[in-house]
């Protein structure tokens, strides 16, 4: 299977400041920082860009609005939500000649104002959800409970995942939870949210922005940056997230097809992945994705994550910047940041103690079983 993204490279990756609350920050200012910072990372000017997918969460800025920022000249516009989906859409546009340099960026601040409840995106107002008080943590918890029942997955495995990722964030000066070290015992000592998830099993909420800029392999050679090449990607959609009941037997392996597609496009195997920027809304999702994506067999994910295997320095470091559990979770930005961090990791731009020595190939993912969708992308330091 030939990769449809052959010859497309990420040449700029950037995160704005991340915080629980960016006091005094306007979302438009944050988005502009994401745009400028991403272009600066690539050594590009606005005039070099002819493709845009730039959005914001609260003020609903879209790519047609942003086209005005770029002089209102003709450009390609992407329509996918910020994340791997948007990155693959932009890569496909470049590969098919619709544009040669595309900017994908997003930002969110000012959404979380009602602190008497969980943040709005965890509380969808669907008629068969809202009336029962169901929310995102409970959706994913039902999946975790079923896996634990069927395969005997131990509570200790969830705690190890949460502690491993949160310790990455504790060592990352740019992470919202920088300096906040967490042990597996701390995880189970935190309050219960939705059984089996304790508070420290769950992602944080925060504010921030991020961006990526992609271009052709030929144009990348002319830039003073290390290009990171898109090797393969796939997307799975199995229904409306947080509307359809999260039934393990139907949706538990969502993303398997996407992973098989991504690996098939570039001819790589899971053993050749050096770092996995797996989507981590809740600790269990790491265990599930390792099984669904083929890193281990069904039911073996709980054992796979033990003994330091997914920690920095282990066999397969996961969520190396601190992930959604500790780095940031800002609107849709957090999905884009999985691709951003995969690029930054391979470029050696993370703190030294979080950098995986000799890493050549990284996997990034979005979504999960409770959300009924999963996106997978492989990137590498060498082109196909």
ABEGO torsion letter per residue (X at the ends): XBBAABGBBBABBBBBBBBABBBGBBAAAAAAAAAAAAAAAAGBBAAABABBBBBBAAAGBBAAAAAAAAGGBBBBBBABBBEAAAAAAAAAAAAAGABABBBBBBBBBGABABAABBBAAABBBBAAAAAAGBBAAAAAAAAAAAAAAAAGBBAAAAAAAAAAAAAAAAABAABAABGBBBBAAAAAABBBABOABBAAABBBBBBEBBBBBBBBAAAAAABBBBBBBBABBBBBBAEBBGABBBBAAAAAABGAAAAAAAAAAAGBBAAABABBBBBBABAAAAAAAAAAAGABBBGAAAAAABGGAABBGBABBBGAAGEAAAABBBEAAAAAAAAAAAAAAAAGABBAAABBBGBABBBBBBEEAAAGBBBBBBBBABBX
